[in-house]
Amino acid sequence: MSRKPIIGITMGDGAGVGPEIIVKSLNDEVFDQAIPLVIGDQKRLETAAEMLSSDLALKKVGVEDDFNPSDGDVLCLDLDLLPDELPFGEVSKEAGHAAFAYLKTAIELANKGKIDAICTAPLNKEALHKGGHHYPGHTEILAELTQTRDFAMMLSSPKLKVIHVTTHIGLRDAIDRIEPNRVYDVVKMAHDTLSQSGIKQPKIAVCGINPHAGENGLFGYGEEEEKVIPGVERAQGQGIDVIGPLPADTLFFRAVRGDFDIVVAMYHDQGHGPIKVLGLDAGVNITVGLPIIRTSVDHGTAFDIAGQGIADEKSMLEAIRQAIELAPKREQ
């Protein structure tokens, strides 16, 4: 008999909406399916619970403890890094450093097999940098600390899945980074991930870089022919059901209609825009290619509403659900 997976939930930036959406998400559905372990600052979570008039009970644990909750308790690995007077909605180096420390601790626990998956609340990139950690975001931290070279960001929503060839870099740099081997690797990761989730032969479509996917050289300087098509043809030669490059302005409509299981986007906004048009509360960020499962909300720290108790927890709850679904099944 398999036991409930232990899901490590990192608190993200404590000045943002992370604490409150975590408190809102820890409901009976989650407790029935998993053992949630929140990695963060217990005082901040208790502040969020008080703000929300929640009766959530937190049980403090250490990294060497067995993660077995008492009835009604949520396990909290309290790193106690935030000052008591930390205001909501403001960038701070303390919160940026703490967000990094929460994630680093979660990765160490996952590497030791003490948790089965990681689900991350949002961090703030400016605060992260002020805290001394110069990464573009969660994905790059995870890749470095797990020594993963080939990885990709996949956004998943009920109507659309998108995986990215490049993400948190400027558009000029993104075009320079796109090359056939990277396109092939991302197509292969998309195929393998969806196959493992139960889709026998995933249908994959690849975006072009230029308008109209270059229209046979009419737009751009042959980027599709040089950078994209060889990677697609290599994947096709291995029996992967992939086509492209296709014009991005119509491709996402076709994918939402059901023509494709996933779209390969060339750069950040090309893939993020369509997902977010479908609803900020619907998307989940999944890092593909890591040796551990990691899911995340597909929104930021929302400093403009942090600390008011009005943040929507739907994306956080969906990220926890997907972490539970993807977590390896272990014997009791």
C-alpha positions in Angstrom: 0.0 0.0 0.0 1.4 3.4 -1.0 1.7 6.1 1.6 0.6 9.7 1.2 3.3 11.8 -0.5 5.1 14.5 1.6 4.8 17.8 -0.3 7.3 20.4 0.6 5.6 23.8 0.2 8.1 26.8 0.2 6.7 30.1 1.5 8.3 32.3 -1.1 8.8 35.9 -0.4 7.2 36.6 3.0 6.3 40.1 2.1 4.1 38.9 -0.8 1.0 36.8 -1.0 2.7 33.5 -0.4 1.8 33.0 3.3 -1.9 33.8 2.8 -2.4 31.6 -0.3 -0.7 28.7 1.5 -3.0 29.1 4.5 -6.0 29.3 2.2 -4.9 26.2 0.2 -4.4 23.8 3.1 -7.8 22.3 3.1 -9.3 18.8 3.7 -8.8 17.8 0.1 -5.0 18.3 0.5 -4.9 16.6 3.9 -6.7 13.5 2.5 -4.2 13.1 -0.3 -0.8 14.2 1.1 1.2 15.4 4.1 2.0 19.1 3.5 5.2 20.4 5.0 5.5 24.2 4.9 9.1 25.4 4.7 9.2 29.0 5.8 8.7 31.2 8.9 6.1 30.0 11.3 5.4 33.5 12.7 4.6 34.8 9.2 2.2 31.9 8.5 0.5 32.5 11.9 0.1 36.2 11.0 -1.5 35.2 7.7 -3.8 32.7 9.5 -4.9 35.4 12.0 -5.5 37.8 9.2 -7.8 35.2 7.5 -9.5 34.2 10.7 -8.2 30.6 10.0 -7.9 28.0 12.7 -5.0 26.3 10.9 -2.7 24.7 13.5 1.0 24.6 12.8 3.3 22.0 14.3 7.0 23.0 14.3 9.4 20.3 13.1 13.2 20.1 12.4 15.1 18.8 9.3 16.0 15.5 11.1 12.4 14.8 12.4 10.0 12.3 10.9 7.3 14.2 9.1 4.3 12.7 10.7 1.5 15.2 11.5 -0.9 15.0 14.5 -4.5 15.1 13.6 -5.4 18.6 12.4 -1.8 19.9 12.4 0.2 21.3 9.5 3.9 20.6 9.7 6.1 23.7 9.6 9.9 23.6 9.1 10.5 27.0 10.7 13.7 28.7 9.5 12.9 31.9 11.5 14.6 34.3 9.1 12.2 37.2 8.8 12.2 40.2 11.2 8.9 40.5 13.1 8.3 44.0 11.7 8.7 43.0 8.1 6.0 45.0 6.2 3.8 43.4 3.5 4.1 44.7 0.0 7.7 46.0 0.1 10.9 44.6 -1.5 13.4 43.6 1.2 16.7 41.8 1.2 15.7 39.8 4.3 12.7 38.3 2.5 14.7 37.7 -0.7 17.4 35.8 1.2 14.8 33.9 3.2 12.9 32.8 0.0 16.2 31.4 -1.3 16.9 29.6 2.0 13.4 28.0 2.0 14.0 26.6 -1.5 17.5 25.4 -0.8 16.2 23.5 2.3 13.4 21.9 0.3 15.9 20.8 -2.4 18.1 19.2 0.3 15.2 17.4 1.8 14.1 16.1 -1.6 17.6 14.9 -2.4 17.6 13.0 0.8 14.2 11.4 0.0 12.5 13.1 3.0 9.9 14.8 0.8 8.4 13.6 -2.4 7.8 16.9 -4.3 8.3 20.6 -4.0 5.6 23.2 -4.5 6.7 26.8 -4.5 4.9 30.0 -3.6 6.2 33.1 -5.5 9.4 34.9 -4.8 10.4 38.5 -5.9 13.4 38.7 -8.2 14.4 42.1 -7.0 14.3 41.0 -3.4 16.2 37.8 -4.3 19.0 39.9 -5.8 19.1 42.3 -2.9 19.4 39.3 -0.7 22.6 38.3 -2.5 21.3 35.6 -4.8 21.6 36.5 -8.4 19.3 34.2 -10.2 16.5 35.0 -12.7 14.1 32.9 -10.6 13.1 29.6 -9.0 13.8 27.5 -12.1 17.5 28.5 -12.4 18.1 28.0 -8.6 16.6 24.5 -8.8 18.7 23.6 -11.9 22.0 24.8 -10.3 21.4 23.1 -6.9 20.3 19.8 -8.5 23.2 20.1 -11.1 20.7 19.8 -13.9 21.9 21.0 -17.3 18.8 20.4 -19.5 15.6 21.7 -18.1 12.6 23.7 -19.2 9.6 25.6 -17.9 6.2 24.1 -18.6 3.0 26.0 -17.9 -0.1 23.9 -17.5 -3.7 25.0 -17.4 -6.9 23.1 -18.0 -7.1 24.2 -21.6 -3.4 24.7 -22.7 0.1 23.4 -22.0 3.2 25.4 -23.0 6.9 24.5 -22.7 9.6 27.1 -23.3 12.9 27.0 -25.3 14.0 30.1 -23.5 12.5 32.0 -20.5 14.0 34.8 -18.3 16.3 36.6 -20.7 15.8 39.5 -23.1 14.4 39.0 -26.5 17.7 39.6 -28.4 19.4 37.1 -26.1 16.6 34.6 -26.5 16.9 34.6 -30.3 20.7 34.1 -29.9 20.1 31.2 -27.5 17.6 29.3 -29.7 19.4 26.6 -31.6 18.5 23.1 -33.0 19.8 21.0 -30.2 17.9 23.1 -27.6 14.7 22.9 -29.7 15.1 19.1 -29.9 15.8 18.8 -26.2 12.6 20.7 -25.3 10.4 18.8 -27.7 11.8 15.5 -26.2 11.2 16.7 -22.7 7.6 17.6 -23.6 7.1 14.2 -25.2 8.5 12.3 -22.3 6.7 14.3 -19.6 3.3 13.9 -21.3 3.9 10.3 -22.1 4.7 9.6 -18.4 1.4 11.3 -17.5 -0.6 8.8 -19.6 -0.8 10.4 -23.0 0.4 7.6 -25.4 1.5 9.7 -28.3 1.4 13.4 -27.4 0.7 15.9 -30.3 3.3 18.6 -30.1 3.4 21.9 -32.1 6.4 24.3 -32.3 6.1 28.0 -32.6 8.1 30.0 -35.1 10.3 32.9 -34.0 9.2 35.5 -36.6 5.7 36.6 -37.6 4.0 33.9 -39.8 6.9 31.6 -38.8 9.1 33.5 -41.2 6.8 32.8 -44.2 9.6 31.1 -46.2 12.1 33.8 -45.6 9.8 36.8 -46.1 10.2 37.8 -42.4 13.4 37.7 -40.5 16.7 36.3 -41.6 16.1 32.6 -41.9 15.9 31.9 -38.2 13.3 29.2 -38.6 15.4 27.3 -41.2 18.6 27.7 -39.2 17.5 27.3 -35.6 14.1 25.5 -35.4 13.5 23.1 -38.3 16.6 20.9 -37.8 15.5 20.3 -34.1 12.0 19.5 -35.2 13.1 17.1 -37.9 15.5 15.3 -35.5 12.5 14.7 -33.1 10.3 13.5 -36.0 13.0 11.1 -37.0 12.7 9.5 -33.6 9.0 8.9 -34.0 7.8 11.9 -31.9 4.5 13.4 -33.2 5.7 17.1 -33.6 5.1 19.7 -36.3 6.4 23.2 -36.9 7.5 25.8 -36.9 3.9 27.2 -37.1 2.7 30.9 -36.8 2.2 31.6 -33.1 -0.7 34.0 -33.7 -2.9 31.1 -34.7 -1.2 28.1 -33.1 -2.4 28.8 -29.5 -6.0 29.1 -30.7 -5.6 25.6 -32.4 -4.1 24.2 -29.2 -6.9 25.5 -27.0 -9.3 24.0 -29.5 -7.7 20.6 -28.9 -5.5 20.1 -32.0 -2.4 19.7 -29.9 -1.5 18.5 -26.4 1.3 21.0 -25.9 2.9 24.0 -27.6 6.7 24.7 -27.7 7.2 28.4 -27.3 10.4 30.1 -28.3 10.6 32.8 -25.6 9.0 34.0 -22.4 6.1 36.2 -23.5 5.3 34.1 -26.5 4.3 31.3 -24.2 3.2 33.1 -21.0 0.8 35.5 -22.7 -1.7 33.0 -24.0 -1.7 31.1 -20.7 -2.3 34.2 -18.7 -5.1 35.4 -21.0 -6.9 32.2 -20.0 -6.7 33.3 -16.3 -4.0 34.0 -13.8 -5.6 31.5 -11.4 -5.6 28.6 -13.8 -1.9 28.2 -14.6 0.7 26.0 -12.9 4.4 26.2 -13.5 6.2 22.8 -13.7 10.0 22.6 -14.1 10.7 19.7 -16.5 14.0 17.8 -16.6 14.8 18.0 -12.9 15.5 14.9 -10.8 12.8 16.0 -8.4 9.2 17.1 -8.9 8.6 20.9 -8.7 5.4 22.8 -9.3 4.6 26.4 -8.7 1.9 29.1 -9.0 2.0 30.9 -12.3 1.8 34.4 -10.7 4.1 36.8 -8.8 4.2 38.1 -5.2 1.4 40.6 -5.8 2.8 43.2 -3.5 -0.1 45.5 -4.3 -2.5 43.3 -2.5 -0.2 41.4 -0.1 -1.3 41.4 3.6 -4.9 42.1 2.8 -6.2 38.6 2.8 -7.8 38.9 -0.7 -5.2 37.0 -2.8 -6.8 34.1 -4.8 -5.4 30.7 -3.9 -6.7 28.8 -6.9 -3.3 28.6 -8.6 -1.6 27.5 -5.4 -4.1 24.8 -4.8 -3.8 23.5 -8.3 0.0 23.5 -8.0 -0.3 21.4 -4.8 -2.7 19.1 -6.6 -0.3 18.6 -9.5 2.7 18.0 -7.1 0.6 15.3 -5.4 -0.3 13.7 -8.8 3.3 13.8 -10.1 5.0 12.7 -6.8 6.5 9.2 -6.9 4.4 6.6 -5.2 6.2 5.0 -2.2 5.3 2.0 -0.1 3.8 2.5 3.4 
